[in-house]
Amino acid sequence: MRAHSSPLAAQWSSGARRQRRGAAFSPALGAVKAVSWAAVFGAMMVCAGCQRAPLLVSPSVSGGDYVARAADCVACHSIPGGMAFAGGLKMGTPLSAIYSTNITPDPVTGIGRYSLADFDRALRQGIAKDGHRLYPAMPYPSYAKLSDADVAALYGFFMKQVPPVHQVNRKAEIPPVLRIRWPLAIWNVLFAPRSSYVAKPARDAAWNRGAYLVQGLAHCGACHTPRGLGQQEKALDDSSPKYLAGAVIDGWYAPSLRGEIRTGLGSWSDKDIVDFLKHGHNRTGSPFGSMIDVVNNSTSYLSDSDVGAIATYLRSLPAAVPQQPAAYDNTTTAALLNRPSTQPGGAVYAGACASCHGFDAKGFAAYMPALAGNPVVLQNNPTSLINLMLNASIPLVVGGAPDAYRMPQFRQQLSDHDIADVLTLIRKGWGNQAPAVTAAQVAKLRKKTIRPAIRSSS
C-alpha cells in the first residue's frame, strides 16, 4: 500500500482489496429470480412504509475519522496508489464487475452536494442522492444499524476533513439489460434492516458495544456470514446460528467467528482476539486475504476498549456445530525427519514449509503460525489454504511497520498436484484429520486468481 499525496489522505492506507467481496456481494438482482410476481407486487406495496425516520442529529467533525476507521471505508473506496476515498476499486460479481464510487466531497464526481439526509439515506438505506439504488456491495444492510450520532460524525468527516478529489466514477461492466435497479427496492424490503442497533438490556455495556461494532460499523457478517439464493446474508445478528458461521468470498474462505473448537474461535481467548485485531498476529495465526486490509486500515486503530468489546461479543457466540478438538500426533514429524520423500507432499513440505512452520507443524508464535490444530487448516473448505499457496499474502502493516515474515507464493514453483499433495499432508497430519485437497480444486482456483501485487505502505 502506498502513501497518498494529500496530508490527510497520507494517514490512510488505501488497502484496496483486489476485486474485494466479489461473489459474496453480487448485485442482488438475482434475488428477483427467487420471488414470484405476486410477491414482487406485494413487496412493492410494502415499500411505501419502509423508510427510516429522518436523522435529527447535527453533523460534527469530532470523532468522524475514528468512525470511518471502524467502518473501514477506505478499503473499498480506494485503489493502490490512488487518493483515499476516490473510488475505482474493481469488485467482481456474477453479472460482471462493478467499481466503488468516489466518496470525497468533490461536488461533481463525489458526494460534495450531499446533504446530511442524502448521506444518511445512501449509508443506511442504499439509495443515492439522485434516487438510484446502490448495489449491496455497499454494506448498507450492516450500516443500517449505525446510530444517528455516528452517521452525523461520518458526514462531518467526509465533508470537512477529506480533501475533494475530482475523479469520475467508472461505469459498471454489467450488460445494460441487467443494470436495472428497481428490483433492489424489493431486495431491500426482503433482506435489509430498517432500524439502528438496539441494545439488549440483559447484556452489559461491553457486550452491547461489541455487538454494535461487529453487526454494524465493522460489518463483519458481510464476509463471515453465508449467503442465500438472493445473495443476502443468511443472518444479520446473533439470533441465528448462521450468523458469522463462515463463508466463501472472492477466492477465500472467511472462517467462522463463532465458538467451534476446531474451525472457529472456540480455542481463542479474549487476548487472542485482541492481539489478532490490534497487532495482526497471536499465538494461533495471522490474517490473510481481505482480513489483512481490515487490520491494516481499521482494527489496529481501534481503542483497546472497543477491541476488547469485540472480543467479548464474539466469545459469547456459541458454536454453530459441535466439534471435538484436534489431538496432536507426532507421527508425521517423525516420518518427515526420517524419509520425507516417501509420502506424497513430504518433500515439498520439507523444502518449502518446514523452515517457517517447523517439522513439528507447531510454527514459531506469534509471527509464523502453527499448522497443527490451526482453525484455517481444519476447515472443510480448503479455499484459503490453496489461495495462500498459489498467491502469497499481502503485507501486514501495523502502526506503519511492515511485517517481517510473510507467506510466499508458489504458483510458479509448484504444480497443482504438488500443492494438493502438500496441503493434504498438512490437513491430515499431526492429528488434524481434515479432508484431502485435490489437484482439480487447485487448478480451478489457479484459473480464477492472479498473484496480488505486493504493495508498500507508509
N, C-alpha and C positions, 0 to 999 in steps of 0.2 A: 504494500500500500504506500502510495506516495503522499508527501505532504502537499497540501493545497496552497495556492499562492496568496490568498487573502489572509489577513491577520486572524480573523475569526475562524475561517474555514481550515486554517492550518491546525487548529485544535482538534479537528475531526478527521479521523482516518476514513477514507471513503468506504473501505471494507466491502466493496461491491462483490456480490455473490454471482458467480458465473451462472447465468440463467437460473437464478435462485428461485426456489419454490415453484418449480416447473409444473409437473403433472399434478402435484398435490394442490396447487392453486389454480387449476384450469378455470377458464371462464365458465360461469355457471349456466351457460346456455344449455348444457347437457341435461340440466335438471328438467327442462321443459319436456324432454322426451319421456320422462317418467311420470308426467302429470297428464291426466285426461283433460279433454277440452272442458268438461263440466267443472273439474277442479280449477282449471285456469280461470274461467269466468267467475267462479266463486271467490277465488283468491283476489281477483281484480276488484271485486265488490268490497272485499275486506280492506283493501289498501287505503281507502279513503280515511279510515280511522286509525292508521298505523303511524302517524307522525309523532315525534317526540315533542314534549313541551319545550317552548323556547328557552334558550340559555340566558340567564339573567345576571351572570357574573361579569364584572368588568374585566377587560384584558389587562394583564400585568406582565412586565418584563422580568419580574422576580421569580427565579426558580424554573423558568421555562426551559433553560438549557438542560437542567437535570431531568426534567420530564422527557425531553427529546432523547436523552441518553437512554433512559429506561425503556422508551418505546422503540429504540434502535432505528429511528427514521433514516439516518444517513446510509445504512447498509443497502437499502433498496433504491434510494433516490440519488445515488451517486455511482460513478463508474471509476475504475482505477485511473489515476492521472487527471481526473476531471475535477470540477468545482463541486464542493459539498452541496448536496440537496438540489443540484441542477438536473437530475434525472438522466434518462438514457440507458438504464440497465436493462438488458435483454432478459426476458423471462419466457421460458418455453411453456407451451400449453398444447393440448391435443389438437387444437384448431390452428396452430402456428404461433409465432412469437408475438408478444406484446412488449412494450417498453415503459419503464417507470417515468413519471412526469416530473417536470420542473416545479418544485415547491419553494423556490426562493421568492422574495417579494417583488420580482420584476413585474411591472404592470401589464406587459404584453404577452410574455411567454410563461410567466409564473403565476403566483397567486396574489400579486400586489393589489388587485382590485377586489379581493375577497373581504367581505365584512366578517365580523366575528360569527354571525349567524350562518353565513356561507361556509365558513371554515368548519364550524360545528357540524353542519349537515353533511359535508364531504367526509369528515373524520368519523362520525358515529353512525351515519346512515348510508354512506356510499353514493351520494348524489353531488355532482359538481355544480358550480355556480350557474352554469348555463342549463342545468336540469338533466344532463345526460347521466346515466348510471355508470358507476365505476365497477370494473371487474373486481371480484373478491380476491384478486392478487393483492389488493389493498386490504389489509386485515380489519376492515371495519366491523365485522361480527365480534371481534375481540375489543376493539376500541369503543364499541357501543357502551361498554361498561365503565368508561372513564368518567370521573367526576367532572362537574361543571368547572370547578376550580382548575383542574389540570388541563382541560380544553382551553380555558382562557389563558393559562400560563403558556401553553404551546403556541397559541396565536400570537401572544405578545413577543415570544422568542422569534418566531419566523418573520414577523413584521418589523421588529425593531433591532434584532441582533444578527440576523443572517443577511449578508450582502446580496443585493439583487444580481442575478446572472441572466443575461439575455441569451437564452439557449432554446431554440424551437423544439418542441416535443416531437418525437418520432412517431409516425403512424404505426399502428399495429399491422402485422403481416397477415392477419386473419382475412380470408377472402371476403369481399364486400357483402356477399349474400348472407354471410354468417355474422356480420357485425351489428345486426340489430340488437338493441339493448333493452327494449321494453320487457323482455322475459325476465330480466334481472329484478324487476319490481316484484314479480311472483316469487322468485328465489328468496328475496329478502323477507317476504311475508312468511315463507315456509321455514326459513333457516336462520335468519338474523335476529338477535335480541333487540329490544327497543327500550331498554331501561338501563340505568347505571348500576354498578355493583351495589348490592345491599348487604351490609354487614350482618353476620349471624351472631345474635346476642349470646348464644351458648358458647361461643368461642372467644378467646382473648384477643387483645389488640394486635399482637404479633401475628397470630394466625390469620386474622382478617386482612391485615396489611399484606401478608404474603399471598393470600388468595386474590386480592385486588391486583397485585403486580403480575402474578402468573396468568390469571384469567384475562386481564385487561391490558395494561401497558406493555408488558413483556410478550404478550400473545404467544405463550409457549405452546398452546394447543394447536396453533397454526401449522406447526411442523410435527409435533409429537402425538397428535390425535389422529386415528384412522379416519378416512373419508368414505362417504356414502356414494350412491349412484349419482346424486346431483352434485358431487364434489364438495358437499358440505361436511364440516366436522361432525362426526357422529355424536359428539357430546361437547358442551361448552363449559361445563363445570363439574365439580366432584360428586354431583348427584348420580352420575353414571360411571360404572367401572370401565367404560370405553375411553373416558377422558384421560389423556396423556398416556395411553396404553401402547404407543409406538406406531410408526407409520413410515412407509417408503416415500421419499421425497427427492426428486431431482438426482437420482443415482446414488442416494444414501439411504440408510435405514436409521431414522431418528428413534432411538431406543425408548422404552417405557420409562417414565419418571415416577412410576408407582412402586409399590413395595415388594415386587417379585425378588426373591432371594438370589436367583441366578441371573436374570436378564433385566432387572430393574434396579431400584435404589435400596433394596432390602438389606444389603450388606453395608450400605453407606451410613456414616454418622452425620450429624449436623455439620461437624467440622469438615468432613469430606466434601459436602455440597458447597459450603462457604469457600473452601480452598479452590475448588474447581471453578467456581464462578468469579472469584476475585483474582486468582493467580493463574488459572488455566491448567492446573495440574493438581493431583492429590495422590494419595498412596495407591489408588486403583487405576487411574487412567488420565488421559488428556483429551481435549476436544478435537473433533475432526469435522470436515465439511463446513457447512454454514455455521456450525456452532463456534468455530474459531472466530468468525466475524462478530458473533454475539459477544464473546468475551473481549475481543479487541476493542469494540466500539461501545459496548453497553455495560455488561455486568461488572467489569473491572472498575468502572467509575461509580458504581452504586455505593451508598453508605453501608457501613458494617451492619447497622440495624436493619436496613432493607434486605441485604443479602441473608442475614440471619432469619428474617421473617419468611423469605422464600424457602429457606431450608426447613423451617418449622412447618410450613404448609405442605411442602412436598413429602416430608417424612410422615405426615398424617394420612396420606393416601394409601389405602390397603392394596395388596396385590390383586390384580385382576384375575390371575390364575394361580393355584397353589403350586409350589415348586420345592424340590429338595436341593440343598446346596451342593455344589461340586466338591468332591473329596479328592484332595491332591494325591497323585500317584507318581512315584519317581521312576517308573519303568521306562518311560520314554527318554528320560535323561540318560539312563544307563545305556540304552540302545544307541543313542546319538553319539555318546562318548566312545563307545566301542567300535561300531561299524555303521556310520550314518548312511553310507551308500546302499545298504541292504534293504532299506524301506523307502517306499515312494515319498518323495518330498524331503527325505532326510538330508541328502547332500545340499539341497537348496537352503534348508534351514540352517545347517552348519555354516554355510558360506555367506548367507545374506541376512540371517535373522539373529543368530546366537550372540553376536558381538554386542548387540543392543538389548536384547530381551533375555539373554542368558540361556545356556544349555538346559537349565532347570526351569525355564519359562517364567521365572519369578521377577524378571526385569530389574531395574535399578530405580526404585522410587526416590523422588517423586517425578522424575523427568522422563524416564523410559519405562512405560507401564509393563506390568506383568501380563503374560498371556494366559497363564493358568488361572482359571476362575474369573477371568475378565468378562463382565456382562456383555460386551460387544462381541467377544469371541463365542459366547454361549448362545447368542441369538439364533433362532431357527433360520432367520433370513440372513444370508452372508453378504448382502449387497455392500455394506460399508467396508468390510474386510477386503473384498475384491477391488473396490474403488481405491482404497488406500494403497494396495499393492500395485495397481496399474498407474495411478496418477499422483501419488505422494500426498503430502499435507502442506497446505499453505502456511506462511509464517504466523506464529502466535506472537503478538506484540502487546505486552502489558506494561503500562507506565513508561512507554517509549522505548523499552528494551526488548529486542527480538529474542526469541528462544534460541538456546544454544544447540538443541537437539531436535531433529525433525525427521519424520518418516520420508525416505527417498522413494522415487518412483522406479518401477521395474517393468514398465510396459515394453521397453525396447530390449531389455536383457532376458526376460523370461517369456516362454511360450504360454499359451492358455493351459496346456497340460501341466507345465511346471507350477504355475500359480495355483491351479486346482489341487495338485498333489500336496504342496506345502501348506495350503490353508486347511486341507483335510487332515493333515498330520497335526496341525495346531489345534483344530477343533475337536479332534478325537483323543489327543494325547494329554498326559498329565492329569487325567481324571476329568477332562472337560466333557467328553461324550456328547458333542454337538453333531448335527448331521453333516455328511460329507459335502464337498463342493465339486461341481462337475466342470469340465472344460467348456461345455456349452454355456454355462452360466457366465463364465469369464469372457468368452467370445462375445456374448450378447452385450455385456456392459462395456467391453472394449470398443465396440462399434458406436455405442451411444455417448461415450465420453472422450474428452481430449485432455491432455495434460494441462492443468491450470497454470497460468503464468505465475512465476514466482515474483511476488510484489514486495517492495520495501515500504517502510513507514517511518514517519518522523517520531 
